[in-house]
Amino acid sequence: MSHDHDRIPFDTLKFVETLKASGFDESQAKGMTLAIQEVQKSNLDGVVTETRLERELAPIRIDLVVIKWMLGILMAGVMALVLKAFFPY
């Protein structure tokens, strides 16, 4: 979950004043500011979700590496037994 202290600082008053100085009326400037804040929030939430997912998948990745090595060792053992059966000496 994201927290307010995780957010990138965004000076909404300065942004509104900049937009108004560029020809936006008060309503347009505030609407644009709200839109920017929503985009910023959704981007941050996406990063938090991605990081959480990576953290939760890390043990599965480790398990898969272990299983891969165990299967490799098992296959080597089976191949050794097959070779020994066909070539006893």
N, C-alpha and C positions, 0 to 999 in steps of 0.2 A: 504494500500500500504506500502511496506517495504521501509525503508530508510537506507542509508549507516551507520548511527550511531546506527542502531538496530542490525547490524551484529556483530558476534563474531569475534574478531581480528584474522587475519590469516596472518602470516609472509610468504609471497610467496617466497621471495628471500631465506630465511633460509630453507624453505621446498625444493626448487630446489637444493640448495647446499647440503642438507642432502641426497637427492636422488642421486645426482651425486657422492657423497662420497661413496654411497652404490653400485655403479656400473652402474647406469643409465646414458645414454648419455644425452646431453643438450636437444635434442628434446623430448626424453621420459620423462625427468624430468618436462619440461614445460607442456607437454600434461597431465601428471598426476596431476600437480598443477591446470590446468584449469578444469579438471574433478572434483577434490575435491571442487573447488570454485562453480561449477554448482550444485553439490549435496548440498552443504551448503546453497546456494541461494534457491533451491527448497524446502529444509526442512524449512527454515525460512519463505518462502512465504506460505507454508502449515500451519504453526503455526499462521501466521497473518490472513489467511483466516478463520481458525477454530475459532480464537478469535473473529473476526468480526461477524461470523455466530452466535456464542453463544450470543453476545451482541444484535444482531438483533432479535434473537428468545426469549430473556428474556421477553419482554412484552407479547408475545403469551403464554408463560408458565404461566404467572400471570393471563392472561385472562382465560386460561383453568382451573386453580384452582378456580377462582371466579365462572365460569360456573358450575363446579362440585358441589360447595357448594350450589349454587342457585338451581340446580336440586335436590339435597338432601333435601333442605327445601321445595321445591315444592312437591316432592314425599311424604314427611311427612304430608304436608297439605292435599293432596289428600287422603292419608290413613286415616287421622283423619276424613275427610268428609265421606268416605266410612264406617268407623266404626260407626260413628254417625248415618248414614242412616240405618244400620242394627241393631244397638244397641242404640236406642234413649235415654235410661236411664242408 
